[in-house]
Each structure stands twice: as structure tokens, then as C-alpha cells.
Amino acid sequence: MNDAYPFGEHDGCVNAFISEPILPVQQSWKDSSALVASEAAQAVNAIDPGEAERVLSAVTAASRVFVFGQGRSGIALRALAMRLMHLGLPVHVVGEATSPAITAGDLLLSASGSGSTPSVLAAARSAIGAGAAVAAITAAPHSPLASLTSTVLVIPAAAKRDRSGETSAQYAGSLFEQALWLLGDGLFHALWQRSGLTAEELWSRHSNLE
């Protein structure tokens, strides 16, 4: 027996224990999906109903609605813009070639988890400078974006750069973006129910060039 290997030079137990890598815990798709659904539901349920109603009021009071966000937040707002179009509301996505100038009486509906996305802040300031109203959706109630307007809706989710895992176990701003999409559908559904329009009337506005 070798003194350096008291359990035998060819005994694989100790050597295997030292050299085998520690593999991450394998989580199933079902478990991951349950986590995502649970976190998203909790975040949406925690939204202040009064804040949501103020956003609804801002949308209905606006002559036209402009939406703007970056990345996945922007994608969620584009989905909401489509639904507002189905309701017959004049809506534009900032950055599109056909988006006109924003003016007094219009609303910029903006979203930024951190509330400090430079382009979103610049757009909000430009809208205010043009006399338009701004509604901000963010995860940071004390952020620069939130400070620009009194119409603020806070989604209680982790910001993109929050890697603590305390607010959400998901990556980056996933929870904020998921809740934003669900929030948008909730806002649309409320507006639809209040409009008195039928599903057939909304369907007539769906794209027929697909």
C-alpha cells in the first residue's frame, strides 16, 4: 500500500470523489414551467389596481396612443398595441416608419424594468416636451422614468440587472417582461368589456394580408 493512497493506489473511491465534477441539479421542463407560471401570477396579482385603472384612464382619454420599450419589454408593448388596434384605437409603435409625431392630447405608454433605459427616458422627455402625457410601467418606483410622470404602474419584479434571486428565480428581467405581457392583455380585456364591442367587430380589424 502506498502511504500517499491509504485506501490503495488503485482504489477508485477517493480519486473518483476528487476528480468527478459536481453537476448542476437537473430541473424538468414541468418544474421550470410551474415556477414561471407561479411567479408571473404572483407578480400580476400584486399590481396595484388603482395604478392599473389610472393607466386605463390615460389610454381612454388619449387622442392617440404611442407605445415604446426596448428588448422583450418592447415586444410585450407591441402585442398590446396590436390589441388596441383591434379595439379601433389609434395606436402607433415608436420607431416604426409610419409612426407620426406625438402631440398634445396623445399618450406615450412606456415600459422599462429598471426605469433607466436611455432611449425610453429620452422618448418620455420628448413626449412631455411636445405636450403629450406619459404613462410609465416599471419595476423601479423610484427610477428616473417613474419620476417623469404621475401615471406610474409598478410591476413587483426583478429588474434586468438584479441577479440576487430574491425577487425572482428566473434569468434577468424575465419576470417583468412576462408580467408586462399579461398586464397588457388584462388592460385590453378590461377596455374591451367596457367598450361593448363584439368579438366579431374586433375580428374585422385583424390583418387580412397575412
Buried (B, 14 or more C-beta within 10 A) or exposed (E): EEEEEEEEEEEEEEEEEEEEEEEEEEEEEEEEEEBBEEBBEBBBEEBEEEBBEBBBEBBEEBEBBBBBBBBBBBEBBBBBBBBBBBBEBEBBBBBEEEBEEBEEEBBBBBBBBBBBBEBBBEBBBBBBEEEBBBBBBBBBBEBBBBEBBEBBBBBBBBBBEBEEEEBBBBEBBBBBBBBBBBBBBBBBEBBBEEBEBEEEBBEEEEEEEE
